[in-house]
């Protein structure tokens, strides 16, 4: 048995200790709501123990909820105060909750287990007549190390000439007391990263300031989620991403959307697995699987075959747009008219540029296969029709020599 597995077994023993040893137990309130991996449970099992005040006061026949997004499953605790669930779907973020004495008790979010199970303790206040065990003083944090649990992963989704990168990390403390990492738990997003943000479900102690991500204080026993996202632009068919992390990966997992000839390369990835849309419930995915990666080692990923288009059509389109605007401004200044007429021309010119930009965007989406032929044809026809009307209205105030036909305007960008 590995040291990690041994630590998890010890955590489970603490969680499920006998009531007669209450004087040696940690404060139950400090353990409430913390999901703890338990390899002794059946695969994909989730157990929730509900108590009042101490381990001596199990709450039996009481409803407990398992929440996965909008889906809620309810079951009652057995004679030992435990409710047992099966994972709704491997890896999906879930919470467990119950209402005890008009107080809602909710766990931290955690990933539904695949191998082994997860045990959660929910602790309510002691009621009148309940046996009360004096809580021991808080356990001080000890120096140590935390790791990223096996469900930690990097997810990459394709955008419009950018990728959206998600770090879905479960920081695991296998000790039975809080751990203060010997080096600060912080990392910096890759150069060029934009819009760094924390995701819902991340620990409230997770902080982000520009490219810097860090957590203050110690890590409680069990799993602490750290979830960060950012956007990384690219301009060609290849993109390199380098990131160092402050904890060791038990196993490196990288998921990316599978579009066309996209491939993923890294010296740390040992094998690739392709997952179809039926397996993922959405788009096809390419999964890179690697071994353990020590803290501080740079994880370098290279994506090849990214959808992109040449830069010259955009340059031509912008140049043509500038020319049209210049002609419109010159014409409006050279023609006498009221202020209302001038404002109307300005409005029509703004509308024309908006429609023109939308046409270019739809054309790009069609080229890289992100819009279906039916939707593309319908949307293109709508935009061309609207652009024709706007240009016709503008043409009423322009001389025949300066009027520009919609077919010429759009054809220059195709």
MILUM-141543 format. One record per residue: residue in three letters; x, y, z of N, C-alpha, C in turn. Coordinates in steps of 0.2 Angstrom, whole numbers, padded with zeros to 4 digits, always signed. Each point is the difference from the previous one (the first is absolute). Last residue first. Layout:
N
ALAXYZXYZXYZ...
This chain:
414
UNK-0072+0189-0246-0001-0007+0000+0006-0004-0002UNK-0003+0024+0002+0002-0003+0006-0001-0008-0001UNK-0006+0016-0017+0007+0001+0001+0002-0003+0007UNK-0023-0001-0008+0005-0004-0004+0007+0001+0002UNK-0017+0014+0010+0001-0007+0003+0004-0004-0004UNK-0004+0021-0009+0002+0001+0007+0002-0007+0003UNK-0011+0002-0021+0008+0001+0000+0003+0001+0007UNK-0023-0004-0002+0003-0006-0003+0008+0002+0000UNK-0015+0017+0007+0001-0005+0005+0004-0006-0003UNK+0004+0025-0011-0005-0006+0000+0001-0005+0005UNK+0005+0027-0001+0004-0006+0000-0005-0006+0001UNK+0002+0029-0008-0004-0006+0003+0004-0006-0001UNK+0007+0022-0008+0003-0003+0006-0004-0005+0003UNK-0005+0011-0021+0007-0002-0001+0002-0003+0007UNK-0022+0009-0002+0001-0007-0003+0007-0002-0001UNK-0007+0016+0020+0000+0000-0007+0001-0006-0003UNK-0012+0003+0024+0006+0000-0003+0000+0000-0008UNK-0018-0002+0017+0003+0006+0002+0007+0000-0003UNK-0014-0019-0003-0005+0006-0002+0004+0007+0002UNK+0010-0021+0005+0001+0002-0007-0005+0006-0002UNK-0001-0011+0022+0006+0004-0001+0001+0003-0007UNK-0017-0016+0004-0002+0006+0003+0006+0005+0000UNK+0004-0021-0009-0005+0004-0004-0002+0006+0003UNK+0014-0014+0012+0003+0003-0005-0004+0004-0005UNK-0010-0013+0017+0003+0006+0003+0004+0004-0005UNK-0011-0020-0007-0005+0005+0002+0004+0007+0003UNK+0012-0020-0005-0002+0003-0006-0005+0006+0001UNK+0008-0013+0018+0005+0004-0002-0002+0004-0007UNK-0015-0017+0010+0001+0006+0004+0005+0005-0003UNK-0001-0020-0011-0006+0003-0001-0001+0007+0004UNK+0018-0015+0004+0001+0003-0007-0006+0004-0001UNK-0001-0013+0019+0005+0006+0001+0001+0003-0007UNK-0014-0019+0001-0003+0005+0004+0005+0006+0000UNK+0008-0019-0010-0006+0003-0004-0003+0006+0004UNK+0016-0013+0011+0003+0004-0005-0005+0003-0004UNK-0008-0015+0016+0003+0006+0003+0003+0005-0005UNK-0008-0021-0008-0006+0004+0003+0003+0007+0002UNK+0016-0017-0006-0004+0003-0006-0005+0004+0002UNK+0012-0011+0017+0004+0005-0004-0004+0003-0005UNK-0010-0017+0012+0000+0006+0004+0004+0005-0004UNK-0001-0021-0010-0006+0003+0000+0000+0007+0004UNK+0020-0013-0001-0002+0003-0006-0007+0003+0000UNK+0014-0002+0023-0003-0004-0005-0002+0003-0006UNK+0020+0007+0017-0007+0002-0001-0002-0005-0005UNK+0022+0000+0007-0003+0001+0007-0008+0002-0001UNK+0020-0005-0017-0005-0005+0002-0003+0001+0007UNK+0016+0014-0013+0003-0005+0005-0005-0005+0002UNK-0007+0017-0016+0007-0003-0002+0003-0005+0004UNK-0020+0012+0006-0001-0005-0005+0006-0003-0002UNK+0002+0018+0015-0003-0006+0003-0002-0006-0005UNK+0007+0021-0009+0006-0003+0004-0003-0007+0003UNK-0016+0014-0010+0004-0003-0005+0006-0004+0003UNK-0013+0014+0014-0004-0006-0002+0004-0004-0005UNK+0009+0020+0007+0000-0004+0005-0003-0007-0002UNK-0001+0019-0014+0007-0003+0000+0000-0006+0005UNK-0020+0012-0001+0001-0004-0006+0007-0003+0000UNK-0005+0016+0016-0003-0007+0002+0000-0004-0006UNK+0009+0021-0002+0004-0004+0004-0003-0006+0002UNK-0012+0015-0013+0006-0002-0004+0004-0005+0005UNK-0018+0011+0009-0002-0005-0004+0005-0003-0004UNK+0005+0019+0013-0002-0006+0005-0002-0006-0005UNK+0004+0020-0011+0006-0003+0003-0001-0006+0004UNK-0018+0013-0008+0003-0004-0005+0006-0003+0002UNK-0012+0014+0015-0003-0006-0001+0003-0005-0006UNK+0008+0022+0004+0002-0004+0006-0003-0007-0001UNK-0005+0016-0016+0006-0002+0000+0003-0005+0005UNK-0022+0011+0001+0001-0006-0005+0007-0002-0001UNK-0003+0018+0015-0003-0006+0003+0000-0006-0005UNK+0007+0021-0007+0005-0003+0005-0003-0006+0003UNK-0014+0012-0014+0006-0003-0004+0005-0003+0004UNK-0018+0012+0010-0002-0006-0003+0005-0004-0004UNK+0005+0021+0009+0000-0005+0006-0003-0006-0003UNK+0000+0018-0015+0007-0002+0002+0000-0005+0005UNK-0020+0010-0005+0002-0005-0006+0007-0002+0002UNK-0009+0015+0015-0003-0006+0001+0002-0005-0006UNK+0008+0022+0000+0003-0004+0005-0003-0007+0001UNK-0003+0012-0024-0002+0002+0007+0004-0005+0004UNK+0010+0007-0024-0005-0004+0003-0001+0002+0007UNK+0018+0000-0023-0004+0004+0004-0006-0004+0003UNK+0024-0010-0008-0007+0001-0002-0003+0004+0005UNK+0023-0007+0002-0001+0004-0006-0007+0001-0002UNK+0006-0013+0019+0002+0007+0001-0001+0004-0006UNK-0005-0023-0001-0005+0004+0005+0002+0007+0001UNK+0014-0014-0013-0006+0001-0004-0005+0004+0005UNK+0020-0008+0008+0002+0006-0005-0007+0002-0003UNK-0001-0018+0015+0002+0006+0004+0001+0006-0005UNK-0003-0022-0009-0006+0002+0003+0001+0007+0003UNK+0019-0011-0009-0005+0003-0005-0006+0002+0003UNK+0015-0010+0015+0002+0006-0003-0004+0003-0005UNK-0006-0021+0008-0001+0005+0005+0003+0007-0002UNK+0004-0019-0014-0007+0002+0000-0001+0006+0005UNK+0022-0009+0000-0002+0004-0006-0007+0002+0000UNK+0007-0014+0017+0002+0007+0001-0001+0004-0006UNK-0006-0023-0001-0004+0004+0004+0002+0007+0001UNK+0014-0014-0012-0006+0002-0004-0005+0004+0005UNK+0019-0009+0010+0002+0006-0005-0006+0002-0004UNK-0002-0018+0014+0000+0006+0004+0002+0006-0004UNK-0001-0022-0010-0007+0002+0002+0000+0007+0004UNK+0020-0010-0007-0003+0002-0006-0007+0003+0002UNK+0013-0011+0017+0003+0006-0002-0004+0004-0006UNK-0007-0022+0006-0002+0005+0005+0003+0007-0001UNK+0006-0018-0014-0007+0002-0001-0002+0005+0005UNK+0022-0009+0002-0001+0005-0005-0007+0001-0002UNK+0009-0016+0017-0001+0007+0002-0001+0004-0006UNK-0006-0027+0002+0005+0005-0002-0002+0007+0002UNK-0010-0021+0014+0000+0003-0007+0005+0005-0001UNK-0007-0023+0017+0002+0007+0000+0000+0002-0008UNK-0002-0022+0020-0003+0003-0006+0002+0008+0000UNK+0016-0020+0009-0005+0005+0002-0003+0003-0006UNK+0019-0017+0002-0006-0001-0004-0006+0005+0003UNK+0018-0006+0018+0001+0000-0007-0007-0001-0004UNK+0011+0006+0027-0006-0002-0004+0002+0001-0007UNK+0015-0004+0024-0001+0003-0007-0006-0003-0004UNK+0011+0003+0027-0005-0003-0004+0001+0004-0007UNK+0014-0003+0025+0000+0003-0006-0005-0004-0005UNK+0007+0004+0028-0004-0004-0005-0001+0003-0006UNK+0019+0002+0020-0004+0003-0005-0004-0005-0004UNK+0008-0003+0026+0002-0001-0006-0005+0003-0005UNK-0003+0002+0023+0005+0004-0002+0002-0001-0007UNK-0010-0020+0015-0001+0007+0001+0006+0004-0003UNK-0004-0024-0011+0002+0003+0007-0002+0008+0000UNK-0012-0021-0013+0004+0006-0002+0001+0003+0007UNK-0009-0026-0010+0001+0005+0006+0004+0006-0003UNK-0010-0013-0020+0002-0002+0007+0000+0005+0005UNK-0016+0001-0023+0007+0000+0002+0001-0003+0007UNK-0018+0004-0023+0001-0003+0007+0007+0000+0001UNK-0019+0013-0017+0007-0001+0001+0001-0003+0007UNK-0022+0002-0018+0002+0000+0007+0008-0002+0000UNK-0021+0011-0016+0006-0003-0001+0003+0000+0007UNK-0027+0001-0009+0006+0003+0004+0006-0004-0002UNK-0027+0007-0011+0006-0005+0001+0005+0004+0004UNK-0024+0010+0005+0005-0001-0005+0005-0005+0001UNK-0020-0004+0014+0000+0007-0004+0005-0001-0006UNK-0004-0017+0018-0006+0004+0000+0000+0006-0003UNK+0017-0018+0001+0001+0006+0004-0007+0004+0001UNK+0002-0021-0012+0003-0001+0006+0000+0006+0004UNK-0008+0001-0022-0005-0004+0004+0003-0001+0007UNK+0013+0011-0017-0005+0004+0003-0005-0003+0005UNK+0024-0011-0003-0005+0002-0004-0005+0005+0003UNK+0027-0005+0005-0007-0001+0003-0005+0003-0005UNK+0028-0008+0001-0005+0004-0003-0007-0003+0002UNK+0027+0000+0010-0006-0003-0001-0005+0004-0003UNK+0029-0003+0004-0006+0004-0002-0006-0005+0000UNK+0025+0000+0014-0004-0003-0005-0006+0005-0001UNK+0019+0007+0013+0002-0007-0002-0004-0003-0005UNK+0008+0026+0009-0006-0004-0002+0003-0007-0003UNK+0014+0018+0006-0002-0003+0006-0006-0004-0001UNK+0011+0013-0017+0005-0005+0003-0003-0004+0006UNK-0016+0011-0019+0004+0002+0006+0005-0006+0002UNK-0022+0008-0020+0007-0003+0002+0003+0003+0006UNK-0025-0002-0016+0003+0002+0006+0007-0003+0001UNK-0019+0006-0022+0004-0005+0004+0004+0003+0006UNK-0021+0004-0021+0004+0002+0006+0003-0006+0003UNK-0013+0002-0021+0006-0003+0000+0004+0002+0007UNK-0027+0003-0001+0004-0001-0006+0007-0004+0001UNK-0010+0007+0022-0003+0003-0006+0005-0002-0006UNK-0005-0006+0027+0003-0003-0006-0004+0003-0006UNK+0006+0010+0027-0005-0002-0005+0003-0003-0007UNK+0012-0004+0024-0001+0006-0005-0005-0002-0005UNK+0013-0007+0026-0006-0001-0005+0000+0006-0005UNK+0018-0013+0019-0001+0006-0004-0006-0002-0005UNK+0014-0009+0024-0006-0001-0005-0001+0006-0004UNK+0019-0013+0018-0001+0006-0004-0006-0002-0005UNK+0006-0009+0025+0000-0002-0007-0002+0006-0004UNK+0006+0003+0022+0000-0007+0001+0000-0003-0007UNK+0010+0024+0005-0006-0003-0003+0001-0008+0002UNK+0010+0021+0015+0001-0005-0004-0006-0003-0003UNK+0004+0026+0006-0001-0006+0004+0001-0006-0006UNK+0000+0024-0005+0004+0000+0007-0001-0007+0003UNK+0002+0006-0028-0005+0000+0006+0004-0001+0006UNK+0004+0010-0027+0003-0004+0006-0005+0001+0006UNK-0001+0002-0029-0003+0002+0007+0004-0004+0005UNK-0003+0007-0029+0005-0003+0006-0003+0003+0006UNK-0007-0004-0028-0002+0002+0007+0004-0003+0005UNK-0003+0005-0029+0004-0003+0006-0002+0003+0006UNK-0010-0003-0027+0000+0004+0007+0003-0004+0005UNK-0006+0001-0029+0003-0003+0005+0000+0005+0006UNK-0008+0005-0022-0003-0006+0002+0003-0004+0005UNK-0002+0027+0000+0002-0005-0005-0003-0007+0002UNK-0002+0020+0014-0001+0003-0007+0002-0005-0006UNK-0010+0002+0028+0005-0002-0004-0001+0002-0007UNK-0007+0004+0029-0001+0001-0007+0006-0003-0004UNK-0012-0005+0024+0007+0001-0003-0001+0000-0007UNK-0015+0002+0025+0000+0000-0007+0007+0001-0003UNK-0010-0011+0025+0002+0006-0003+0000-0001-0008UNK-0007-0010+0027-0001+0000-0007+0003+0006-0003UNK-0001-0017+0025+0002+0006-0004-0001-0001-0007UNK-0004-0012+0026-0002-0001-0007+0001+0007-0003UNK+0005-0017+0022+0002+0006-0002-0001+0000-0008UNK-0008-0014+0025+0000+0001-0007+0003+0007-0002UNK+0004-0019+0020-0001+0007-0001+0000+0002-0007UNK-0002-0024+0017+0001+0004-0007-0002+0007+0001UNK+0009-0015+0022-0005-0001-0006+0002+0004-0006UNK+0006+0009+0024+0001-0007-0002-0006-0001-0006UNK+0009+0025+0002-0003-0005+0005+0000-0007-0003UNK+0017+0021-0004-0004-0004-0003-0003-0005+0005UNK+0010+0027+0003+0002-0008+0000-0006-0003-0004UNK+0006+0026-0004-0001-0004+0005+0001-0007-0001UNK-0005+0015-0021+0003+0002+0006-0002-0005+0005UNK+0004-0001-0028-0005-0001+0006+0004+0002+0006UNK+0001+0007-0028+0003-0002+0006-0005-0002+0005UNK+0008+0010-0027-0005-0004+0004+0003-0002+0006UNK+0005+0020-0021+0002-0004+0007-0006-0003+0003UNK+0001+0015-0020+0002-0007-0002+0001-0004+0007UNK-0015+0019+0004+0003+0000-0006+0002-0007-0002UNK-0008-0002+0021+0001+0007-0001+0005+0001-0006UNK-0016-0018+0017+0003+0001-0006+0001+0007-0001UNK-0006-0021+0020+0001+0007-0002+0003+0001-0007UNK-0013-0019+0019+0004+0001-0007-0001+0007-0002UNK-0012-0009+0019+0007+0003+0002+0004+0000-0007UNK-0022-0009+0000+0000+0007+0001+0007+0003+0002UNK-0003-0022-0015+0000+0002+0007+0000+0007+0000UNK-0012-0010-0021+0007+0001+0002+0000+0002+0008UNK-0020-0002-0014+0002-0006+0003+0007+0000+0003UNK-0006+0016-0020-0005-0002+0005+0002-0007+0003UNK+0020+0014-0012-0007-0003-0001-0004-0002+0006UNK+0020+0020-0007-0002-0006+0004-0007-0002-0002UNK+0018+0014-0016-0006+0000+0004+0000-0006+0004UNK+0014+0015-0020+0001-0005+0005-0006+0001+0005UNK+0006+0012-0023-0006-0002+0004+0000-0005+0005UNK+0020-0001-0017-0005+0005+0001-0006-0002+0004UNK+0028-0007-0008-0007-0002+0003-0004+0006+0001UNK+0024+0000-0007-0006+0001-0005-0007-0002+0003UNK+0021-0012+0011+0000+0007-0003-0005+0000-0005UNK-0006-0016+0020+0005+0000-0006+0000+0007-0003UNK-0007-0003+0026-0002-0002-0006+0005+0001-0006UNK+0007-0004+0026-0002+0005-0004-0002-0003-0007UNK+0000-0008+0028+0002-0001-0007-0002+0006-0004UNK+0001-0011+0028-0001+0005-0005+0003-0002-0007UNK+0001-0006+0027-0004-0003-0005-0002+0005-0005UNK+0023-0001+0016-0007+0003-0001-0004-0003-0006UNK+0017-0015+0015+0001+0006-0005-0007+0003-0001UNK+0001-0017+0015+0006+0003+0002+0002+0005-0005UNK-0026-0006+0007+0006-0002-0005+0006+0003+0002UNK-0019-0007+0017+0002+0006-0003+0006-0001-0004UNK-0022-0015+0011+0007+0001-0003+0001+0006-0003UNK-0019-0013+0019+0002+0005-0005+0007+0000-0002UNK-0009-0023+0009+0000+0007+0003+0002+0005-0006UNK-0001-0024-0003-0006+0001+0004+0000+0006+0004UNK+0012-0007-0025+0001+0000+0007-0007+0001+0003UNK+0004+0001-0024-0002-0006+0003+0001-0001+0007UNK-0006+0019-0019+0004+0000+0006-0002-0007+0003UNK-0003+0012-0026-0001-0005+0005+0005+0000+0006UNK-0012+0015-0022+0006+0000+0005-0002-0004+0006UNK-0009+0003-0026-0002-0003+0007+0006+0000+0004UNK-0008+0013-0025+0005-0003+0005-0003-0001+0007UNK-0003+0009-0027-0005-0003+0005+0004-0005+0005UNK+0004+0020-0020+0004-0004+0005-0005-0002+0005UNK-0003+0009-0026-0002+0000+0006+0004-0005+0004UNK-0001+0017-0024+0004-0005+0004-0003-0001+0007UNK-0006+0008-0027-0002+0002+0007+0003-0006+0004UNK+0008+0011-0024-0002-0005+0003-0002+0002+0007UNK+0000+0012-0026+0003+0000+0007-0002-0007+0003UNK-0008+0009-0021+0007+0001+0000+0003+0001+0007UNK-0023-0005+0002+0001+0004-0006+0007+0003+0000UNK-0004-0022+0015-0004+0006-0001+0001+0003-0007UNK+0003-0025+0015+0002+0005-0005-0005+0005-0001UNK+0009-0015+0022-0005+0001-0005+0002+0005-0005UNK+0011-0016+0021+0001+0005-0005-0005+0000-0005UNK+0008-0009+0027-0005-0001-0006+0001+0006-0004UNK+0013-0015+0021+0000+0006-0004-0004-0001-0006UNK+0000-0012+0026+0001-0001-0007+0001+0007-0003UNK-0004-0018+0023+0003+0007-0002+0001+0000-0007UNK-0006-0019+0014-0005+0003-0004+0002+0007-0003UNK+0014-0013+0015+0000-0003-0006-0006+0003-0005UNK+0011+0015+0020-0003-0007+0000-0001-0002-0008UNK+0019+0017+0010-0006+0000-0004-0003-0007+0000UNK+0015+0009+0022+0001-0003-0007-0007+0002-0004UNK+0016+0009+0024-0007-0002-0003+0002-0002-0008UNK+0016+0002+0025-0002+0000-0008-0007-0002-0001UNK+0013+0011+0023-0001-0006-0004-0001+0002-0007UNK+0000+0010+0028+0003+0001-0006-0001-0007-0004UNK-0019+0007+0017+0007-0003+0000+0003+0001-0007UNK-0021+0012+0017+0002-0003-0007+0008-0002+0001UNK-0018-0001+0021+0005+0004-0004+0002-0003-0007UNK-0023-0005+0014+0006-0003-0001+0004+0005-0005UNK-0019+0006+0019+0001+0000-0007+0007-0003-0001UNK-0012-0007+0023+0002+0006-0003+0002-0001-0008UNK-0018-0016+0010+0007+0001+0001+0002+0007-0003UNK-0026-0006+0009+0005+0000-0006+0007+0002+0002UNK-0020-0014+0014+0004+0006-0001+0005+0000-0006UNK-0023-0013+0001+0007-0001+0001+0003+0007+0000UNK-0026-0009+0004+0004+0005-0002+0007-0001+0002UNK-0026-0012-0003+0006+0000+0003+0005+0005-0003UNK-0026+0005+0000+0005-0004-0003+0006+0000+0004UNK-0019+0012+0007+0000-0007+0002+0005-0004-0004UNK-0008+0022-0012-0001-0001+0007+0000-0008+0001UNK+0014+0006-0021-0007+0002+0002+0000-0002+0008UNK+0021+0007-0018-0002-0005+0005-0007+0003+0002UNK+0009+0006-0024+0000+0002+0007-0003-0005+0004UNK+0009-0009-0024-0005+0005+0003+0002+0002+0007UNK+0014-0012-0022-0001+0001+0007-0005+0006+0002UNK+0010-0019-0021-0004+0006+0001-0002+0001+0008UNK+0019-0014-0017-0003+0000+0006-0004+0007+0000UNK+0009-0019-0020-0001+0007+0002-0003+0000+0007UNK+0015-0016-0019-0004+0000+0006-0001+0007+0002UNK+0006-0015-0024+0001+0006+0004-0005+0000+0006UNK+0012-0020-0017-0006+0004+0001+0003+0006+0004UNK+0011-0019-0020-0001+0002+0007-0006+0004+0002UNK+0006+0003-0024+0003-0006+0004+0000+0002+0007UNK-0011+0016-0012+0000-0006-0005+0002-0006+0003UNK-0012+0024+0011+0006-0005-0001-0002-0005-0005UNK-0007+0027+0001-0003-0007+0001+0005-0005-0001UNK+0007+0025+0008-0001-0004-0006-0003-0007+0002UNK-0005+0022+0015+0006-0004-0002-0002-0004-0006UNK-0007+0023+0018-0001-0004-0006+0006-0005-0001UNK-0008+0006+0025+0004+0003-0006-0002-0004-0006UNK-0019-0001+0017+0007-0002+0000+0003+0004-0005UNK-0022+0006+0016+0002-0002-0007+0008-0001+0000UNK-0024+0004+0017+0007-0002+0000+0002-0002-0007UNK-0020+0016+0013+0002-0004-0006+0007-0002+0001UNK-0020+0004+0019+0007+0003-0003+0002-0005-0006UNK-0020-0004+0014-0001+0007-0003+0007+0003-0003UNK-0001-0022+0011-0002+0005+0005+0000+0007-0004UNK+0010-0014-0016+0000-0003+0006-0002+0006+0005UNK+0003-0007-0028-0003+0005+0005-0001-0003+0007UNK+0018-0006-0022-0006-0002+0004-0002+0006+0004UNK+0018-0009-0022-0003+0005+0005-0006-0003+0004UNK+0023-0003-0020-0005-0004+0004-0003+0005+0005UNK+0013+0002-0026+0000+0002+0007-0006-0004+0004UNK+0016+0000-0025-0006-0001+0004+0001+0003+0007UNK+0011-0002-0028+0000+0003+0007-0006-0001+0003UNK+0010-0018-0018-0004+0006+0001+0000+0003+0007UNK+0012-0020-0008+0004+0006+0000-0005+0006+0000UNK-0011-0023-0006+0007+0001+0003+0002+0007-0002UNK-0025-0005+0006+0004+0000-0007+0007+0001+0002UNK-0017-0004+0017-0004+0001-0006+0003+0000-0006UNK+0006-0014+0023+0002+0006-0004-0004+0001-0006UNK-0010-0012+0022+0005-0001-0005+0001+0006-0004UNK-0007-0003+0027-0002+0002-0007+0005-0003-0004UNK-0009+0000+0028+0005-0003-0005-0003+0002-0007UNK-0002+0008+0028-0003-0001-0006+0005-0002-0006UNK-0001-0002+0029+0004+0001-0007-0005-0001-0005UNK-0002-0003+0025+0000+0007-0002+0003+0001-0007UNK-0005-0021+0011+0006+0003+0002+0001+0007-0002UNK-0019-0013-0006+0000-0001+0008+0007+0003+0002UNK-0007+0010-0023-0001-0007+0003+0001+0001+0007UNK-0007+0020-0018+0005-0003+0004-0002-0006+0003UNK-0011+0009-0023+0000+0001+0007+0006-0003+0003UNK-0004+0012-0025-0001-0006+0003+0001+0001+0008UNK-0002+0014-0027-0001+0000+0008+0000-0007+0002UNK+0009+0016-0022-0002-0007+0002+0000+0000+0007UNK+0001+0019-0022+0000-0001+0008-0003-0007+0001UNK+0009+0018-0022-0002-0007+0002+0001-0001+0008UNK+0008+0019-0013-0007+0001+0001-0003-0007+0003UNK+0025+0001+0003-0003+0005-0004-0008+0001+0002UNK+0007-0017+0013+0005+0000-0006-0003+0005-0005UNK-0003-0009+0027-0002+0005-0005+0006+0000-0005UNK-0012-0015+0021+0006+0000-0004-0002+0004-0006UNK-0011-0002+0026-0001+0001-0007+0007+0000-0003UNK-0015-0010+0023+0006+0003-0002+0000+0000-0008UNK-0017-0006+0023+0001+0001-0007+0006+0004-0001UNK-0006-0017+0021+0000+0007-0001+0002+0001-0008UNK+0000-0019+0017-0006+0001-0004-0001+0007-0002UNK+0018-0001+0019-0003-0006-0004-0006+0002-0003UNK+0023+0011+0012-0007+0002-0002-0002-0005-0005UNK+0019-0001+0021-0002-0001-0007-0007+0002-0001UNK+0018+0004+0020-0007+0001-0002-0001+0000-0008UNK+0021-0003+0012-0004-0005+0004-0008+0001-0002UNK+0020+0013-0009-0001-0007-0003-0005-0004+0004UNK-0004+0026+0002+0006-0004+0001-0002-0007-0004UNK-0013+0021-0004+0004+0002+0006+0006-0005+0000UNK-0019-0009-0014-0001+0006+0004+0006+0001+0005UNK-0001-0013-0025+0000-0001+0007-0002+0007+0003UNK+0003-0016-0025-0003+0006+0003-0001-0001+0008UNK+0014-0010-0024-0002-0001+0007-0003+0006+0003UNK+0004-0011-0026-0001+0006+0004-0002-0002+0007UNK+0012-0011-0024-0003-0001+0006+0000+0007+0004UNK+0004-0011-0026+0000+0006+0004-0004-0002+0006UNK+0012-0015-0022-0004+0001+0006+0001+0006+0003UNK+0012-0011-0019-0005+0005-0002-0005+0001+0006UNK+0014-0021+0003+0001+0005-0005-0006+0004-0002UNK+0002-0010+0025-0001-0003-0007+0002+0006-0005UNK+0012+0002+0023-0007+0000-0002+0000-0003-0007UNK+0021+0004+0011-0004-0006+0003-0007-0001-0003UNK+0015+0019-0004+0001-0006-0005-0003-0006+0003UNK-0004+0027+0003+0000-0006+0004+0000-0006-0005UNK+0002+0029+0002+0001-0006-0004+0000-0006+0005UNK-0012+0023+0006+0006-0004+0002+0000-0006-0004UNK-0012+0027+0003+0000-0007-0003+0006-0003+0001UNK-0012+0018+0016+0006-0001-0004+0000-0007-0003UNK-0017+0010+0015-0001+0003-0007+0006-0002-0004UNK+0004+0000+0026-0007+0000-0003+0001+0003-0007UNK+0017-0002+0017+0000-0005-0005-0007+0000-0004UNK+0005+0013+0019+0005+0002-0004+0000-0005-0006UNK-0015-0003+0017-0002+0006-0004+0005+0002-0004UNK+0003-0018+0015-0004-0002-0006-0001+0006-0004UNK+0022-0003+0016-0007+0003+0000-0004-0001-0006UNK+0018-0019+0006+0000+0007-0001-0007+0003+0001UNK+0007-0021+0014-0002+0002-0006+0001+0007-0001UNK+0002-0014+0020+0006+0000-0004-0001+0003-0007UNK-0017-0003+0017+0005+0004+0003+0006+0001-0005UNK-0017-0015-0005-0002+0007-0002+0005+0004+0003UNK-0004-0025-0001+0007+0003-0001-0001+0008-0001UNK-0019-0015+0001+0003-0001+0006+0007+0003+0000UNK-0013-0001-0020-0002+0005+0005+0003+0000+0007UNK+0012-0008-0023-0005-0003+0004-0002+0006+0005UNK+0009+0005-0025+0002-0002+0006-0005-0002+0005UNK+0002+0009-0024-0005-0005+0002+0002-0003+0007UNK+0014+0017-0011-0007+0002-0001-0005-0004+0003UNK+0023-0005+0001-0002+0005+0004-0007+0002+0000UNK+0008-0016-0014+0000-0003+0006-0002+0006+0005UNK+0004+0005-0022-0006-0003+0001-0001-0003+0007UNK+0021+0010-0006-0005+0005+0000-0007-0003+0001UNK+0018-0015-0003+0000+0004+0007-0005+0005+0000UNK+0002-0010-0021-0002-0005+0005-0001+0003+0007UNK+0011+0012-0016-0007+0001-0001-0004-0005+0004UNK+0024+0000+0000-0003+0006+0003-0007+0001-0001UNK+0011-0018-0010+0000-0001+0007-0003+0006+0003UNK+0003+0001-0023-0006-0004+0002+0000-0001+0007UNK+0018+0012-0008-0006+0004-0001-0006-0005+0002UNK+0021-0009+0000-0001+0004+0006-0006+0004-0001UNK+0000-0024-0011+0004+0006-0001-0001+0005+0006UNK-0002-0028-0001-0004+0006+0000+0004+0006+0000
